[in-house]
Every structure is written in structure tokens, then in C-alpha cells.
Amino acid sequence: MENAETNATNQQSQMDTDGAGLKDKLDPEVLQNIPVTISVEVGRAEFKIRDLVELAQGSVIQLDRAAGEPLDLLVNNTLVAKGEVVVIGERYGIKLTSVVPTADRLKNL
């Protein structure tokens, strides 16, 4: 029994060491090529399924934000920044008005 406990402790120590070493060996270029999903959230609403089924073209859904409030910029569903809508040519964009500090973003991963 003692031998099994010693092996488990040694394996945990090795995992801790390997994890620490992994950070040191991580190639920043690899990280830069990982795809992420960016979305802009105007607001949210909660519905019961019966209300959802009744939606039709022309229906209006009231969101939880007032007009003029900043929009949320989300990366993989994590808040990264807030901003306002801008028009660039014939497309929409978002002008960032505030960015969540990096340390706070990493806590939410």
C-alpha cells in the first residue's frame, strides 16, 4: 500500500514539473494561429418556449440594455471589451471604448 502511495506522489510531482516546463516551452507563434470566435452582444432577453414559438417576421424583442449603452465584445464567450457600433463603408464595425485588463480576462478562461 505504501508503495502505491509513493508512486502516486511521484506521478503528481512529475505532472507538476511537466506543467511548469510546458509554460516555458510554449511557442508564442503557435498561440497566434489558434482560431477564436469573436462576437458582439447588443443585449439579451429571456423567453418561455411558448413565446419563442409565437415569434414571427416583424416581431420585436425587448433587450435588457438601453439604447446607447456600450456593446460587449466577446472572444469565445469571454468579455474582452466594450464598444460602440461604427459603419465602415457598407459594413458594421465596433470601436472599442474600454478593454478588460488582461489579468481579469485570464481569470475567466
C-alpha positions, 0 to 999 in steps of 0.5 A, a space after each residue: 500500500 505504501 508503495 502505491 502511495 509513493 508512486 502516486 506522489 511521484 506521478 503528481 510531482 512529475 505532472 507538476 514539473 511537466 506543467 511548469 516546463 510546458 509554460 516555458 516551452 510554449 511557442 508564442 507563434 503557435 498561440 497566434 494561429 489558434 482560431 477564436 470566435 469573436 462576437 458582439 452582444 447588443 443585449 439579451 432577453 429571456 423567453 418561455 418556449 411558448 413565446 419563442 414559438 409565437 415569434 414571427 417576421 416583424 416581431 420585436 424583442 425587448 433587450 435588457 440594455 438601453 439604447 446607447 449603452 456600450 456593446 460587449 465584445 466577446 472572444 469565445 464567450 469571454 468579455 474582452 471589451 466594450 464598444 460602440 457600433 461604427 459603419 465602415 463603408 457598407 459594413 458594421 464595425 465596433 470601436 472599442 471604448 474600454 478593454 478588460 485588463 488582461 489579468 481579469 480576462 485570464 481569470 475567466 478562461 
